[in-house]
Amino acid sequence: MSVRATRATWAAATLAALLLTGCGHSGEGVRDAGDGPGALADVNTDSGGGAHAGRAAPAPVRTRQAPARLLEIPALGPATRARVPAASTQALVVTGKGADASESTAVLYTRDPVKGWQPADGPWPARNAAHGWTAEHHLGDLRSPVGVFGLTDAGGLLADPGTRLPYDRTSAFTASGTGVEGEPLAGSFDYVVAVNYNRRPGTTPLDWTRPLGAGRGGGIWLHVDHGGPTHGCVALPKERMRQLLRALDPARTPVVVMGDAAALAR
């Protein structure tokens, strides 16, 4: 027998052995280079011959993705965030420029159940009390109280601009006299939202009930900017007060988060 015939006989015998053991592959189903060199397509699991016949393809490996982290209000630290009610999905954040400063910035945030807290309007310029901020407000200290307070009641000298909060329109909101720096107060209470500090929620902003006692002050409002620092309130430009009143929704349990930047970051 010639060498060529011997080699042909050996190759045929080897191929027959491979097919019998199921290790052979005809080349069908070889994927392109996108699956890597020489990668094979899934082996057919019908009743055809071969050792892989009837064997199910391996289940794909699935990796569990961590849930997306909900966005937080960036200026607030953990202690301040913890004071925001779980039911609240609307927050006006008033951030003072310093503990003793009377200028601040206000941003309205809303909380989306999937994305978390996101800015909805602002930033707006704002003013607070002449001497800045305090964690323990007292009558006449010329400081605004630091904290998280509900916003449940509104009113003003002018007609309701379209708020969903209870709105008390009365001439009792007529402002007179001058502010801390001698500026006229006329028009300051055209629009008002009561800040639920030392007051009874669910009543007109003009209600003077003081659950903490008269010495702890009260009558803290969001109202129209009169061109100077306040006695304890937060003042916004008139058009911004109109926007805020139209935006606030009692169904979203709105709150104001207010204080100097360092205090809110705690």
Backbone hydrogen bonds, N-H to C=O, Kabsch-Sander energy under -0.5 kcal/mol:
donor,donor_aa,acceptor,acceptor_aa,energy
6,T,2,S,-2.2
7,R,3,V,-2.4
8,A,4,R,-2.0
9,T,5,A,-2.4
10,W,6,T,-2.1
11,A,7,R,-2.3
12,A,8,A,-2.1
13,A,9,T,-1.9
14,T,10,W,-2.2
15,L,11,A,-2.3
16,A,12,A,-2.0
17,A,13,A,-1.9
18,L,14,T,-2.1
19,L,15,L,-2.2
20,L,16,A,-1.9
21,T,17,A,-1.6
22,G,18,L,-0.6
22,G,19,L,-0.7
23,C,18,L,-1.3
24,G,18,L,-1.0
30,V,27,G,-1.1
31,R,39,A,-1.8
35,D,32,D,-2.0
36,G,33,A,-1.6
39,A,36,G,-1.6
41,A,29,G,-2.1
53,A,50,G,-1.5
54,G,46,D,-0.8
55,R,52,H,-1.8
62,R,60,P,-0.5
65,Q,63,T,-0.5
71,L,115,K,-2.7
76,L,73,I,-1.7
77,G,264,L,-2.7
79,A,266,R,-1.2
81,R,77,G,-2.6
82,A,78,P,-1.9
83,R,79,A,-0.5
83,R,80,T,-1.3
84,V,80,T,-0.5
84,V,81,R,-1.4
88,S,85,P,-1.4
89,T,252,R,-2.7
90,Q,252,R,-0.6
91,A,109,Y,-2.5
92,L,255,V,-2.7
93,V,91,A,-0.7
93,V,107,V,-3.0
94,V,92,L,-0.7
94,V,257,V,-3.0
95,T,93,V,-0.6
95,T,105,T,-3.0
96,G,94,V,-0.6
96,G,259,G,-2.7
97,K,103,E,-2.5
101,A,98,G,-1.1
104,S,126,A,-2.5
105,T,95,T,-1.9
106,A,124,W,-2.7
107,V,93,V,-2.0
108,L,121,D,-2.3
109,Y,91,A,-3.2
109,Y,107,V,-0.6
110,T,118,Q,-2.5
111,R,89,T,-2.1
112,D,110,T,-0.6
112,D,116,G,-2.9
116,G,112,D,-2.2
117,W,71,L,-2.6
118,Q,110,T,-2.7
120,A,108,L,-3.7
121,D,108,L,-1.6
124,W,106,A,-2.8
126,A,104,S,-2.3
127,R,235,A,-2.0
128,N,102,S,-2.4
130,A,230,T,-2.1
131,H,142,L,-2.9
132,G,129,A,-1.6
133,W,99,A,-2.9
134,T,144,S,-2.1
139,L,215,G,-2.2
141,D,138,H,-2.0
144,S,132,G,-2.9
146,V,134,T,-2.5
147,G,258,M,-2.5
149,F,256,V,-2.5
151,L,254,P,-2.1
154,A,166,P,-2.6
155,G,192,V,-2.2
156,G,168,D,-2.1
157,L,189,F,-1.5
158,L,190,D,-1.6
164,R,245,L,-0.6
164,R,248,L,-0.9
168,D,154,A,-1.9
169,R,167,Y,-0.8
170,T,156,G,-1.3
170,T,168,D,-0.6
173,F,170,T,-1.6
174,T,171,S,-1.9
179,G,183,E,-3.3
180,V,229,P,-0.7
182,G,179,G,-1.8
185,L,177,G,-2.2
188,S,185,L,-2.4
190,D,187,G,-1.6
192,V,155,G,-2.7
193,V,222,L,-2.3
194,A,153,D,-2.4
195,V,220,I,-2.6
196,N,150,G,-2.2
196,N,194,A,-0.5
197,Y,195,V,-3.1
198,N,196,N,-0.5
203,T,200,R,-0.7
207,D,204,T,-2.3
213,G,210,R,-1.8
216,R,213,G,-1.4
217,G,214,A,-1.8
221,W,219,G,-0.6
222,L,193,V,-2.8
223,H,221,W,-0.5
223,H,234,V,-2.1
224,V,188,S,-2.2
224,V,191,Y,-0.6
225,D,236,L,-2.8
230,T,128,N,-2.2
234,V,221,W,-2.4
235,A,127,R,-2.3
236,L,223,H,-2.6
241,M,237,P,-2.1
242,R,238,K,-1.9
243,Q,239,E,-2.3
244,L,240,R,-2.8
245,L,241,M,-2.5
246,R,242,R,-1.9
247,A,243,Q,-1.6
248,L,244,L,-2.5
252,R,249,D,-2.4
253,T,250,P,-1.6
255,V,90,Q,-1.7
256,V,149,F,-3.0
257,V,92,L,-2.9
258,M,147,G,-2.6
258,M,256,V,-0.6
259,G,94,V,-1.7
261,A,96,G,-1.7
264,L,260,D,-2.3
265,A,261,A,-1.5
266,R,263,A,-1.1
